[in-house]
Amino acid sequence: MEGTYRFFRQIFGRGHFAEVKVSLVPADQSSVVVAEDTFGWLTAMYPATDVSSSHDDLRGEAIDGVRYAVRDVGRSFAVIITKIVYTVADTGPGDMKFAAAHAVWQALGQPARRPPSIEESGVQFPD
């Protein structure tokens, strides 16, 4: 199953943007990996860009979002994050996690039981 979610909104006067694509299959135990070419779009546009470790924060947020969504559905999946897209101006804390969680729910064709909310202070996930 594959899912893509693009989070693109103006909220409380601030831009929010993140896009995540995932591929997942049922598994005995949940796992999340980030594909090698996740930032391929960036290196295609800017060939001199080194994304080997410079985007660890974005990778980390995407992984956190996937893990949150998998826990929310209550089943185990092996998930590969295949694409992470951001902008310097509009991607802020929590945006990538939000998009990644929604990409999982989109792939599964089911809504979140405990969805994150968007507050003036930013994206908020339930405890």
Backbone as XML, in Angstrom:
<?xml version="1.0"?>
<chain id="A" units="angstrom">
  <residue number="1" name="MET">
    <atom name="N" x="0.842" y="-1.174" z="0.000"/>
    <atom name="CA" x="0.000" y="0.000" z="0.000"/>
    <atom name="C" x="0.884" y="1.233" z="0.000"/>
  </residue>
  <residue number="2" name="GLU">
    <atom name="N" x="0.421" y="2.239" z="-0.717"/>
    <atom name="CA" x="1.177" y="3.499" z="-0.758"/>
    <atom name="C" x="0.266" y="4.659" z="-0.402"/>
  </residue>
  <residue number="3" name="GLY">
    <atom name="N" x="0.864" y="5.651" z="0.213"/>
    <atom name="CA" x="0.120" y="6.856" z="0.552"/>
    <atom name="C" x="1.011" y="8.069" z="0.442"/>
  </residue>
  <residue number="4" name="THR">
    <atom name="N" x="0.410" y="9.163" z="0.025"/>
    <atom name="CA" x="1.118" y="10.440" z="-0.056"/>
    <atom name="C" x="0.235" y="11.502" z="0.583"/>
  </residue>
  <residue number="5" name="TYR">
    <atom name="N" x="0.852" y="12.352" z="1.366"/>
    <atom name="CA" x="0.088" y="13.444" z="1.965"/>
    <atom name="C" x="0.885" y="14.735" z="1.824"/>
  </residue>
  <residue number="6" name="ARG">
    <atom name="N" x="0.213" y="15.747" z="1.312"/>
    <atom name="CA" x="0.818" y="17.084" z="1.195"/>
    <atom name="C" x="0.088" y="18.011" z="2.156"/>
  </residue>
  <residue number="7" name="PHE">
    <atom name="N" x="0.817" y="18.497" z="3.113"/>
    <atom name="CA" x="0.309" y="19.435" z="4.112"/>
    <atom name="C" x="0.704" y="20.822" z="3.635"/>
  </residue>
  <residue number="8" name="PHE">
    <atom name="N" x="-0.287" y="21.608" z="3.230"/>
    <atom name="CA" x="-0.018" y="22.930" z="2.658"/>
    <atom name="C" x="-1.136" y="23.865" z="3.081"/>
  </residue>
  <residue number="9" name="ARG">
    <atom name="N" x="-0.891" y="24.590" z="4.151"/>
    <atom name="CA" x="-1.933" y="25.472" z="4.688"/>
    <atom name="C" x="-1.333" y="26.744" z="5.263"/>
  </residue>
  <residue number="10" name="GLN">
    <atom name="N" x="-2.161" y="27.753" z="5.263"/>
    <atom name="CA" x="-1.840" y="29.006" z="5.949"/>
    <atom name="C" x="-2.680" y="28.988" z="7.220"/>
  </residue>
  <residue number="11" name="ILE">
    <atom name="N" x="-2.042" y="28.959" z="8.357"/>
    <atom name="CA" x="-2.755" y="28.837" z="9.620"/>
    <atom name="C" x="-2.236" y="29.892" z="10.591"/>
  </residue>
  <residue number="12" name="PHE">
    <atom name="N" x="-3.153" y="30.678" z="11.102"/>
    <atom name="CA" x="-2.793" y="31.745" z="12.031"/>
    <atom name="C" x="-1.695" y="32.637" z="11.458"/>
  </residue>
  <residue number="13" name="GLY">
    <atom name="N" x="-1.789" y="32.906" z="10.154"/>
    <atom name="CA" x="-0.855" y="33.808" z="9.495"/>
    <atom name="C" x="0.510" y="33.214" z="9.201"/>
  </residue>
  <residue number="14" name="ARG">
    <atom name="N" x="0.651" y="31.925" z="9.360"/>
    <atom name="CA" x="1.951" y="31.276" z="9.119"/>
    <atom name="C" x="1.780" y="30.123" z="8.138"/>
  </residue>
  <residue number="15" name="GLY">
    <atom name="N" x="2.722" y="29.997" z="7.216"/>
    <atom name="CA" x="2.671" y="28.916" z="6.242"/>
    <atom name="C" x="3.145" y="27.608" z="6.833"/>
  </residue>
  <residue number="16" name="HIS">
    <atom name="N" x="2.526" y="26.525" z="6.395"/>
    <atom name="CA" x="2.920" y="25.176" z="6.785"/>
    <atom name="C" x="3.003" y="24.342" z="5.517"/>
  </residue>
  <residue number="17" name="PHE">
    <atom name="N" x="4.124" y="23.669" z="5.313"/>
    <atom name="CA" x="4.272" y="22.807" z="4.144"/>
    <atom name="C" x="5.129" y="21.598" z="4.488"/>
  </residue>
  <residue number="18" name="ALA">
    <atom name="N" x="4.660" y="20.447" z="4.058"/>
    <atom name="CA" x="5.430" y="19.201" z="4.131"/>
    <atom name="C" x="4.728" y="18.192" z="3.236"/>
  </residue>
  <residue number="19" name="GLU">
    <atom name="N" x="5.507" y="17.357" z="2.590"/>
    <atom name="CA" x="4.944" y="16.273" z="1.787"/>
    <atom name="C" x="5.725" y="15.003" z="2.086"/>
  </residue>
  <residue number="20" name="VAL">
    <atom name="N" x="4.976" y="13.926" z="2.315"/>
    <atom name="CA" x="5.605" y="12.646" z="2.621"/>
    <atom name="C" x="4.899" y="11.553" z="1.829"/>
  </residue>
  <residue number="21" name="LYS">
    <atom name="N" x="5.698" y="10.643" z="1.292"/>
    <atom name="CA" x="5.169" y="9.472" z="0.599"/>
    <atom name="C" x="5.691" y="8.243" z="1.321"/>
  </residue>
  <residue number="22" name="VAL">
    <atom name="N" x="4.792" y="7.278" z="1.546"/>
    <atom name="CA" x="5.166" y="6.052" z="2.242"/>
    <atom name="C" x="4.686" y="4.826" z="1.478"/>
  </residue>
  <residue number="23" name="SER">
    <atom name="N" x="5.358" y="3.736" z="1.725"/>
    <atom name="CA" x="4.964" y="2.434" z="1.215"/>
    <atom name="C" x="4.928" y="1.511" z="2.429"/>
  </residue>
  <residue number="24" name="LEU">
    <atom name="N" x="3.847" y="0.742" z="2.582"/>
    <atom name="CA" x="3.766" y="-0.117" z="3.750"/>
    <atom name="C" x="3.104" y="-1.448" z="3.440"/>
  </residue>
  <residue number="25" name="VAL">
    <atom name="N" x="3.509" y="-2.439" z="4.223"/>
    <atom name="CA" x="2.933" y="-3.779" z="4.125"/>
    <atom name="C" x="2.710" y="-4.296" z="5.541"/>
  </residue>
  <residue number="26" name="PRO">
    <atom name="N" x="1.681" y="-5.127" z="5.736"/>
    <atom name="CA" x="1.490" y="-5.733" z="7.057"/>
    <atom name="C" x="2.734" y="-6.529" z="7.456"/>
  </residue>
  <residue number="27" name="ALA">
    <atom name="N" x="3.019" y="-6.538" z="8.742"/>
    <atom name="CA" x="4.207" y="-7.237" z="9.241"/>
    <atom name="C" x="3.926" y="-7.780" z="10.635"/>
  </residue>
  <residue number="28" name="ASP">
    <atom name="N" x="4.766" y="-8.707" z="11.070"/>
    <atom name="CA" x="4.636" y="-9.243" z="12.429"/>
    <atom name="C" x="5.063" y="-8.219" z="13.473"/>
  </residue>
  <residue number="29" name="GLN">
    <atom name="N" x="6.014" y="-7.372" z="13.080"/>
    <atom name="CA" x="6.522" y="-6.341" z="13.981"/>
    <atom name="C" x="6.702" y="-5.054" z="13.181"/>
  </residue>
  <residue number="30" name="SER">
    <atom name="N" x="6.296" y="-3.927" z="13.751"/>
    <atom name="CA" x="6.398" y="-2.655" z="13.041"/>
    <atom name="C" x="7.846" y="-2.217" z="12.894"/>
  </residue>
  <residue number="31" name="SER">
    <atom name="N" x="8.131" y="-1.616" z="11.741"/>
    <atom name="CA" x="9.449" y="-1.043" z="11.482"/>
    <atom name="C" x="9.285" y="0.140" z="10.538"/>
  </residue>
  <residue number="32" name="VAL">
    <atom name="N" x="10.229" y="1.057" z="10.610"/>
    <atom name="CA" x="10.221" y="2.227" z="9.733"/>
    <atom name="C" x="11.639" y="2.446" z="9.234"/>
  </residue>
  <residue number="33" name="VAL">
    <atom name="N" x="11.783" y="2.587" z="7.918"/>
    <atom name="CA" x="13.066" y="2.931" z="7.332"/>
    <atom name="C" x="12.861" y="4.089" z="6.358"/>
  </residue>
  <residue number="34" name="VAL">
    <atom name="N" x="13.901" y="4.864" z="6.189"/>
    <atom name="CA" x="13.886" y="5.960" z="5.230"/>
    <atom name="C" x="14.686" y="5.495" z="4.015"/>
  </residue>
  <residue number="35" name="ALA">
    <atom name="N" x="14.049" y="5.515" z="2.850"/>
    <atom name="CA" x="14.712" y="5.066" z="1.623"/>
    <atom name="C" x="15.907" y="5.957" z="1.293"/>
  </residue>
  <residue number="36" name="GLU">
    <atom name="N" x="16.854" y="5.372" z="0.610"/>
    <atom name="CA" x="18.087" y="6.084" z="0.241"/>
    <atom name="C" x="17.814" y="7.339" z="-0.595"/>
  </residue>
  <residue number="37" name="ASP">
    <atom name="N" x="16.857" y="7.268" z="-1.498"/>
    <atom name="CA" x="16.596" y="8.374" z="-2.431"/>
    <atom name="C" x="15.421" y="9.265" z="-1.999"/>
  </residue>
  <residue number="38" name="THR">
    <atom name="N" x="15.171" y="9.331" z="-0.713"/>
    <atom name="CA" x="14.040" y="10.102" z="-0.196"/>
    <atom name="C" x="14.095" y="11.569" z="-0.605"/>
  </residue>
  <residue number="39" name="PHE">
    <atom name="N" x="15.282" y="12.116" z="-0.713"/>
    <atom name="CA" x="15.449" y="13.510" z="-1.112"/>
    <atom name="C" x="15.922" y="13.628" z="-2.562"/>
  </residue>
  <residue number="40" name="GLY">
    <atom name="N" x="15.598" y="12.624" z="-3.387"/>
    <atom name="CA" x="16.016" y="12.633" z="-4.789"/>
    <atom name="C" x="15.560" y="13.858" z="-5.544"/>
  </residue>
  <residue number="41" name="TRP">
    <atom name="N" x="14.373" y="14.361" z="-5.231"/>
    <atom name="CA" x="13.869" y="15.581" z="-5.881"/>
    <atom name="C" x="14.808" y="16.756" z="-5.624"/>
  </residue>
  <residue number="42" name="LEU">
    <atom name="N" x="15.400" y="16.814" z="-4.442"/>
    <atom name="CA" x="16.274" y="17.926" z="-4.075"/>
    <atom name="C" x="17.605" y="17.852" z="-4.813"/>
  </residue>
  <residue number="43" name="THR">
    <atom name="N" x="18.173" y="16.663" z="-4.876"/>
    <atom name="CA" x="19.448" y="16.528" z="-5.571"/>
    <atom name="C" x="19.274" y="16.666" z="-7.085"/>
  </residue>
  <residue number="44" name="ALA">
    <atom name="N" x="18.078" y="16.365" z="-7.600"/>
    <atom name="CA" x="17.809" y="16.581" z="-9.026"/>
    <atom name="C" x="17.758" y="18.077" z="-9.340"/>
  </residue>
  <residue number="45" name="MET">
    <atom name="N" x="17.185" y="18.860" z="-8.419"/>
    <atom name="CA" x="17.091" y="20.316" z="-8.622"/>
    <atom name="C" x="18.414" y="21.029" z="-8.330"/>
  </residue>
  <residue number="46" name="TYR">
    <atom name="N" x="19.107" y="20.555" z="-7.305"/>
    <atom name="CA" x="20.355" y="21.181" z="-6.858"/>
    <atom name="C" x="21.422" y="20.093" z="-6.731"/>
  </residue>
  <residue number="47" name="PRO">
    <atom name="N" x="22.072" y="19.741" z="-7.828"/>
    <atom name="CA" x="23.005" y="18.604" z="-7.830"/>
    <atom name="C" x="24.114" y="18.668" z="-6.788"/>
  </residue>
  <residue number="48" name="ALA">
    <atom name="N" x="24.510" y="19.842" z="-6.360"/>
    <atom name="CA" x="25.603" y="19.952" z="-5.392"/>
    <atom name="C" x="25.138" y="19.740" z="-3.954"/>
  </residue>
  <residue number="49" name="THR">
    <atom name="N" x="23.848" y="19.532" z="-3.747"/>
    <atom name="CA" x="23.307" y="19.379" z="-2.402"/>
    <atom name="C" x="23.682" y="18.028" z="-1.810"/>
  </residue>
  <residue number="50" name="ASP">
    <atom name="N" x="24.223" y="18.053" z="-0.597"/>
    <atom name="CA" x="24.550" y="16.828" z="0.125"/>
    <atom name="C" x="23.454" y="16.578" z="1.158"/>
  </residue>
  <residue number="51" name="VAL">
    <atom name="N" x="22.674" y="15.540" z="0.956"/>
    <atom name="CA" x="21.583" y="15.250" z="1.887"/>
    <atom name="C" x="21.889" y="14.019" z="2.747"/>
  </residue>
  <residue number="52" name="SER">
    <atom name="N" x="23.135" y="13.582" z="2.755"/>
    <atom name="CA" x="23.486" y="12.372" z="3.486"/>
    <atom name="C" x="23.155" y="12.477" z="4.968"/>
  </residue>
  <residue number="53" name="SER">
    <atom name="N" x="23.428" y="13.589" z="5.598"/>
    <atom name="CA" x="23.103" y="13.730" z="7.018"/>
    <atom name="C" x="22.527" y="15.102" z="7.342"/>
  </residue>
  <residue number="54" name="SER">
    <atom name="N" x="22.402" y="15.954" z="6.356"/>
    <atom name="CA" x="21.978" y="17.329" z="6.615"/>
    <atom name="C" x="20.489" y="17.476" z="6.894"/>
  </residue>
  <residue number="55" name="HIS">
    <atom name="N" x="19.715" y="16.434" z="6.715"/>
    <atom name="CA" x="18.278" y="16.527" z="6.928"/>
    <atom name="C" x="17.786" y="15.528" z="7.973"/>
  </residue>
  <residue number="56" name="ASP">
    <atom name="N" x="18.631" y="15.239" z="8.947"/>
    <atom name="CA" x="18.274" y="14.266" z="9.973"/>
    <atom name="C" x="17.031" y="14.684" z="10.757"/>
  </residue>
  <residue number="57" name="ASP">
    <atom name="N" x="16.848" y="15.991" z="10.978"/>
    <atom name="CA" x="15.680" y="16.453" z="11.716"/>
    <atom name="C" x="14.390" y="16.152" z="10.952"/>
  </residue>
  <residue number="58" name="LEU">
    <atom name="N" x="14.405" y="16.338" z="9.644"/>
    <atom name="CA" x="13.225" y="16.036" z="8.832"/>
    <atom name="C" x="12.959" y="14.535" z="8.777"/>
  </residue>
  <residue number="59" name="ARG">
    <atom name="N" x="14.025" y="13.753" z="8.636"/>
    <atom name="CA" x="13.877" y="12.298" z="8.657"/>
    <atom name="C" x="13.283" y="11.854" z="9.995"/>
  </residue>
  <residue number="60" name="GLY">
    <atom name="N" x="13.802" y="12.405" z="11.070"/>
    <atom name="CA" x="13.334" y="12.056" z="12.412"/>
    <atom name="C" x="11.863" y="12.377" z="12.615"/>
  </residue>
  <residue number="61" name="GLU">
    <atom name="N" x="11.437" y="13.544" z="12.164"/>
    <atom name="CA" x="10.023" y="13.913" z="12.283"/>
    <atom name="C" x="9.139" y="12.982" z="11.461"/>
  </residue>
  <residue number="62" name="ALA">
    <atom name="N" x="9.580" y="12.645" z="10.258"/>
    <atom name="CA" x="8.791" y="11.740" z="9.412"/>
    <atom name="C" x="8.667" y="10.371" z="10.077"/>
  </residue>
  <residue number="63" name="ILE">
    <atom name="N" x="9.748" y="9.875" z="10.628"/>
    <atom name="CA" x="9.714" y="8.592" z="11.334"/>
    <atom name="C" x="8.759" y="8.665" z="12.526"/>
  </residue>
  <residue number="64" name="ASP">
    <atom name="N" x="8.826" y="9.748" z="13.290"/>
    <atom name="CA" x="7.925" y="9.913" z="14.435"/>
    <atom name="C" x="6.464" y="9.923" z="13.996"/>
  </residue>
  <residue number="65" name="GLY">
    <atom name="N" x="6.169" y="10.585" z="12.877"/>
    <atom name="CA" x="4.800" y="10.628" z="12.372"/>
    <atom name="C" x="4.300" y="9.265" z="11.949"/>
  </residue>
  <residue number="66" name="VAL">
    <atom name="N" x="5.156" y="8.503" z="11.273"/>
    <atom name="CA" x="4.789" y="7.145" z="10.863"/>
    <atom name="C" x="4.525" y="6.284" z="12.097"/>
  </residue>
  <residue number="67" name="ARG">
    <atom name="N" x="5.412" y="6.349" z="13.066"/>
    <atom name="CA" x="5.242" y="5.547" z="14.281"/>
    <atom name="C" x="3.953" y="5.918" z="15.009"/>
  </residue>
  <residue number="68" name="TYR">
    <atom name="N" x="3.646" y="7.204" z="15.072"/>
    <atom name="CA" x="2.411" y="7.635" z="15.726"/>
    <atom name="C" x="1.197" y="7.035" z="15.017"/>
  </residue>
  <residue number="69" name="ALA">
    <atom name="N" x="1.156" y="7.123" z="13.693"/>
    <atom name="CA" x="0.007" y="6.627" z="12.935"/>
    <atom name="C" x="-0.139" y="5.112" z="13.049"/>
  </residue>
  <residue number="70" name="VAL">
    <atom name="N" x="0.983" y="4.394" z="13.013"/>
    <atom name="CA" x="0.928" y="2.933" z="13.137"/>
    <atom name="C" x="0.392" y="2.548" z="14.515"/>
  </residue>
  <residue number="71" name="ARG">
    <atom name="N" x="0.852" y="3.228" z="15.568"/>
    <atom name="CA" x="0.309" y="2.959" z="16.910"/>
    <atom name="C" x="-1.183" y="3.278" z="16.954"/>
  </residue>
  <residue number="72" name="ASP">
    <atom name="N" x="-1.582" y="4.345" z="16.280"/>
    <atom name="CA" x="-2.984" y="4.780" z="16.273"/>
    <atom name="C" x="-3.891" y="3.717" z="15.646"/>
  </residue>
  <residue number="73" name="VAL">
    <atom name="N" x="-3.429" y="3.050" z="14.596"/>
    <atom name="CA" x="-4.276" y="2.036" z="13.949"/>
    <atom name="C" x="-4.225" y="0.699" z="14.684"/>
  </residue>
  <residue number="74" name="GLY">
    <atom name="N" x="-3.216" y="0.503" z="15.509"/>
    <atom name="CA" x="-3.170" y="-0.696" z="16.337"/>
    <atom name="C" x="-2.792" y="-1.976" z="15.620"/>
  </residue>
  <residue number="75" name="ARG">
    <atom name="N" x="-2.109" y="-1.861" z="14.491"/>
    <atom name="CA" x="-1.617" y="-3.041" z="13.770"/>
    <atom name="C" x="-0.152" y="-2.812" z="13.417"/>
  </residue>
  <residue number="76" name="SER">
    <atom name="N" x="0.536" y="-3.863" z="13.044"/>
    <atom name="CA" x="1.959" y="-3.759" z="12.716"/>
    <atom name="C" x="2.164" y="-3.657" z="11.213"/>
  </residue>
  <residue number="77" name="PHE">
    <atom name="N" x="3.085" y="-2.777" z="10.824"/>
    <atom name="CA" x="3.422" y="-2.589" z="9.416"/>
    <atom name="C" x="4.911" y="-2.347" z="9.271"/>
  </residue>
  <residue number="78" name="ALA">
    <atom name="N" x="5.453" y="-2.805" z="8.157"/>
    <atom name="CA" x="6.800" y="-2.427" z="7.741"/>
    <atom name="C" x="6.612" y="-1.243" z="6.812"/>
  </residue>
  <residue number="79" name="VAL">
    <atom name="N" x="7.171" y="-0.097" z="7.185"/>
    <atom name="CA" x="6.950" y="1.142" z="6.441"/>
    <atom name="C" x="8.269" y="1.654" z="5.883"/>
  </residue>
  <residue number="80" name="ILE">
    <atom name="N" x="8.227" y="2.047" z="4.623"/>
    <atom name="CA" x="9.366" y="2.711" z="3.991"/>
    <atom name="C" x="8.922" y="4.121" z="3.631"/>
  </residue>
  <residue number="81" name="ILE">
    <atom name="N" x="9.651" y="5.099" z="4.110"/>
    <atom name="CA" x="9.396" y="6.490" z="3.730"/>
    <atom name="C" x="10.166" y="6.718" z="2.441"/>
  </residue>
  <residue number="82" name="THR">
    <atom name="N" x="9.446" y="6.968" z="1.355"/>
    <atom name="CA" x="10.084" y="7.040" z="0.046"/>
    <atom name="C" x="10.289" y="8.462" z="-0.459"/>
  </residue>
  <residue number="83" name="LYS">
    <atom name="N" x="9.618" y="9.447" z="0.144"/>
    <atom name="CA" x="9.795" y="10.824" z="-0.306"/>
    <atom name="C" x="9.509" y="11.778" z="0.846"/>
  </residue>
  <residue number="84" name="ILE">
    <atom name="N" x="10.386" y="12.756" z="1.000"/>
    <atom name="CA" x="10.212" y="13.840" z="1.965"/>
    <atom name="C" x="10.481" y="15.138" z="1.219"/>
  </residue>
  <residue number="85" name="VAL">
    <atom name="N" x="9.464" y="16.010" z="1.188"/>
    <atom name="CA" x="9.597" y="17.304" z="0.505"/>
    <atom name="C" x="9.340" y="18.411" z="1.522"/>
  </residue>
  <residue number="86" name="TYR">
    <atom name="N" x="10.141" y="19.445" z="1.469"/>
    <atom name="CA" x="10.016" y="20.564" z="2.398"/>
    <atom name="C" x="10.355" y="21.866" z="1.692"/>
  </residue>
  <residue number="87" name="THR">
    <atom name="N" x="10.072" y="22.973" z="2.352"/>
    <atom name="CA" x="10.562" y="24.269" z="1.901"/>
    <atom name="C" x="11.239" y="24.935" z="3.086"/>
  </residue>
  <residue number="88" name="VAL">
    <atom name="N" x="12.238" y="25.714" z="2.813"/>
    <atom name="CA" x="12.956" y="26.406" z="3.885"/>
    <atom name="C" x="12.032" y="27.406" z="4.578"/>
  </residue>
  <residue number="89" name="ALA">
    <atom name="N" x="11.186" y="28.076" z="3.812"/>
    <atom name="CA" x="10.338" y="29.130" z="4.365"/>
    <atom name="C" x="9.114" y="28.615" z="5.117"/>
  </residue>
  <residue number="90" name="ASP">
    <atom name="N" x="8.536" y="27.509" z="4.686"/>
    <atom name="CA" x="7.234" y="27.121" z="5.236"/>
    <atom name="C" x="7.181" y="25.796" z="5.989"/>
  </residue>
  <residue number="91" name="THR">
    <atom name="N" x="8.272" y="25.085" z="6.106"/>
    <atom name="CA" x="8.256" y="23.839" z="6.862"/>
    <atom name="C" x="8.793" y="24.116" z="8.256"/>
  </residue>
  <residue number="92" name="GLY">
    <atom name="N" x="7.910" y="23.934" z="9.228"/>
    <atom name="CA" x="8.292" y="24.208" z="10.609"/>
    <atom name="C" x="8.191" y="22.970" z="11.470"/>
  </residue>
  <residue number="93" name="PRO">
    <atom name="N" x="8.500" y="23.114" z="12.745"/>
    <atom name="CA" x="8.428" y="21.986" z="13.670"/>
    <atom name="C" x="7.036" y="21.350" z="13.669"/>
  </residue>
  <residue number="94" name="GLY">
    <atom name="N" x="7.003" y="20.044" z="13.538"/>
    <atom name="CA" x="5.756" y="19.299" z="13.563"/>
    <atom name="C" x="5.112" y="19.083" z="12.208"/>
  </residue>
  <residue number="95" name="ASP">
    <atom name="N" x="5.462" y="19.891" z="11.215"/>
    <atom name="CA" x="4.820" y="19.782" z="9.899"/>
    <atom name="C" x="5.105" y="18.444" z="9.221"/>
  </residue>
  <residue number="96" name="MET">
    <atom name="N" x="6.354" y="17.998" z="9.273"/>
    <atom name="CA" x="6.722" y="16.739" z="8.623"/>
    <atom name="C" x="6.093" y="15.555" z="9.353"/>
  </residue>
  <residue number="97" name="LYS">
    <atom name="N" x="6.046" y="15.614" z="10.671"/>
    <atom name="CA" x="5.415" y="14.553" z="11.462"/>
    <atom name="C" x="3.931" y="14.462" z="11.096"/>
  </residue>
  <residue number="98" name="PHE">
    <atom name="N" x="3.271" y="15.609" z="10.974"/>
    <atom name="CA" x="1.855" y="15.678" z="10.605"/>
    <atom name="C" x="1.630" y="15.023" z="9.246"/>
  </residue>
  <residue number="99" name="ALA">
    <atom name="N" x="2.439" y="15.398" z="8.255"/>
    <atom name="CA" x="2.284" y="14.856" z="6.904"/>
    <atom name="C" x="2.550" y="13.356" z="6.863"/>
  </residue>
  <residue number="100" name="ALA">
    <atom name="N" x="3.564" y="12.901" z="7.589"/>
    <atom name="CA" x="3.901" y="11.475" z="7.589"/>
    <atom name="C" x="2.780" y="10.638" z="8.204"/>
  </residue>
  <residue number="101" name="ALA">
    <atom name="N" x="2.226" y="11.104" z="9.300"/>
    <atom name="CA" x="1.121" y="10.376" z="9.934"/>
    <atom name="C" x="-0.064" y="10.282" z="8.978"/>
  </residue>
  <residue number="102" name="HIS">
    <atom name="N" x="-0.393" y="11.393" z="8.337"/>
    <atom name="CA" x="-1.518" y="11.393" z="7.408"/>
    <atom name="C" x="-1.246" y="10.549" z="6.161"/>
  </residue>
  <residue number="103" name="ALA">
    <atom name="N" x="-0.003" y="10.440" z="5.745"/>
    <atom name="CA" x="0.332" y="9.577" z="4.603"/>
    <atom name="C" x="0.035" y="8.118" z="4.942"/>
  </residue>
  <residue number="104" name="VAL">
    <atom name="N" x="0.336" y="7.710" z="6.168"/>
    <atom name="CA" x="0.037" y="6.336" z="6.599"/>
    <atom name="C" x="-1.471" y="6.110" z="6.617"/>
  </residue>
  <residue number="105" name="TRP">
    <atom name="N" x="-2.224" y="7.029" z="7.230"/>
    <atom name="CA" x="-3.677" y="6.876" z="7.280"/>
    <atom name="C" x="-4.271" y="6.875" z="5.873"/>
  </residue>
  <residue number="106" name="GLN">
    <atom name="N" x="-3.706" y="7.667" z="4.972"/>
    <atom name="CA" x="-4.187" y="7.702" z="3.587"/>
    <atom name="C" x="-3.914" y="6.365" z="2.908"/>
  </residue>
  <residue number="107" name="ALA">
    <atom name="N" x="-2.732" y="5.798" z="3.122"/>
    <atom name="CA" x="-2.390" y="4.505" z="2.518"/>
    <atom name="C" x="-3.339" y="3.405" z="2.990"/>
  </residue>
  <residue number="108" name="LEU">
    <atom name="N" x="-3.732" y="3.478" z="4.237"/>
    <atom name="CA" x="-4.613" y="2.469" z="4.809"/>
    <atom name="C" x="-6.086" y="2.738" z="4.499"/>
  </residue>
  <residue number="109" name="GLY">
    <atom name="N" x="-6.387" y="3.925" z="4.019"/>
    <atom name="CA" x="-7.764" y="4.280" z="3.702"/>
    <atom name="C" x="-8.646" y="4.379" z="4.925"/>
  </residue>
  <residue number="110" name="GLN">
    <atom name="N" x="-8.060" y="4.797" z="6.018"/>
    <atom name="CA" x="-8.851" y="4.937" z="7.234"/>
    <atom name="C" x="-8.471" y="6.212" z="7.977"/>
  </residue>
  <residue number="111" name="PRO">
    <atom name="N" x="-9.433" y="6.789" z="8.664"/>
    <atom name="CA" x="-9.138" y="8.014" z="9.411"/>
    <atom name="C" x="-8.396" y="7.710" z="10.707"/>
  </residue>
  <residue number="112" name="ALA">
    <atom name="N" x="-7.785" y="8.720" z="11.242"/>
    <atom name="CA" x="-7.085" y="8.587" z="12.516"/>
    <atom name="C" x="-8.088" y="8.455" z="13.651"/>
  </residue>
  <residue number="113" name="ARG">
    <atom name="N" x="-7.756" y="7.639" z="14.620"/>
    <atom name="CA" x="-8.586" y="7.570" z="15.828"/>
    <atom name="C" x="-8.282" y="8.757" z="16.733"/>
  </residue>
  <residue number="114" name="ARG">
    <atom name="N" x="-7.007" y="9.142" z="16.779"/>
    <atom name="CA" x="-6.580" y="10.288" z="17.600"/>
    <atom name="C" x="-5.722" y="11.214" z="16.729"/>
  </residue>
  <residue number="115" name="PRO">
    <atom name="N" x="-6.369" y="12.009" z="15.879"/>
    <atom name="CA" x="-5.602" y="12.855" z="14.962"/>
    <atom name="C" x="-4.915" y="14.018" z="15.669"/>
  </residue>
  <residue number="116" name="PRO">
    <atom name="N" x="-3.827" y="14.485" z="15.096"/>
    <atom name="CA" x="-3.188" y="15.686" z="15.633"/>
    <atom name="C" x="-4.057" y="16.903" z="15.338"/>
  </residue>
  <residue number="117" name="SER">
    <atom name="N" x="-3.826" y="17.950" z="16.092"/>
    <atom name="CA" x="-4.561" y="19.196" z="15.860"/>
    <atom name="C" x="-3.578" y="20.293" z="15.493"/>
  </residue>
  <residue number="118" name="ILE">
    <atom name="N" x="-4.116" y="21.348" z="14.934"/>
    <atom name="CA" x="-3.288" y="22.492" z="14.569"/>
    <atom name="C" x="-3.731" y="23.670" z="15.421"/>
  </residue>
  <residue number="119" name="GLU">
    <atom name="N" x="-2.828" y="24.107" z="16.243"/>
    <atom name="CA" x="-3.096" y="25.206" z="17.168"/>
    <atom name="C" x="-2.275" y="26.423" z="16.732"/>
  </residue>
  <residue number="120" name="GLU">
    <atom name="N" x="-2.525" y="27.537" z="17.341"/>
    <atom name="CA" x="-1.755" y="28.733" z="17.008"/>
    <atom name="C" x="-0.262" y="28.525" z="17.260"/>
  </residue>
  <residue number="121" name="SER">
    <atom name="N" x="0.058" y="27.683" z="18.251"/>
    <atom name="CA" x="1.454" y="27.401" z="18.568"/>
    <atom name="C" x="2.082" y="26.363" z="17.641"/>
  </residue>
  <residue number="122" name="GLY">
    <atom name="N" x="1.260" y="25.743" z="16.771"/>
    <atom name="CA" x="1.774" y="24.751" z="15.825"/>
    <atom name="C" x="1.011" y="23.447" z="15.890"/>
  </residue>
  <residue number="123" name="VAL">
    <atom name="N" x="1.591" y="22.414" z="15.302"/>
    <atom name="CA" x="0.969" y="21.092" z="15.257"/>
    <atom name="C" x="1.102" y="20.436" z="16.633"/>
  </residue>
  <residue number="124" name="GLN">
    <atom name="N" x="0.003" y="19.883" z="17.117"/>
    <atom name="CA" x="-0.008" y="19.221" z="18.414"/>
    <atom name="C" x="-0.521" y="17.791" z="18.262"/>
  </residue>
  <residue number="125" name="PHE">
    <atom name="N" x="0.231" y="16.832" z="18.782"/>
    <atom name="CA" x="-0.165" y="15.435" z="18.766"/>
    <atom name="C" x="-0.667" y="15.054" z="20.153"/>
  </residue>
  <residue number="126" name="PRO">
    <atom name="N" x="-1.760" y="14.268" z="20.225"/>
    <atom name="CA" x="-2.218" y="13.788" z="21.537"/>
    <atom name="C" x="-1.139" y="12.944" z="22.191"/>
  </residue>
  <residue number="127" name="ASP">
    <atom name="N" x="-1.126" y="12.929" z="23.502"/>
    <atom name="CA" x="-0.147" y="12.111" z="24.248"/>
    <atom name="C" x="-0.423" y="10.651" z="24.088"/>
  </residue>
</chain>
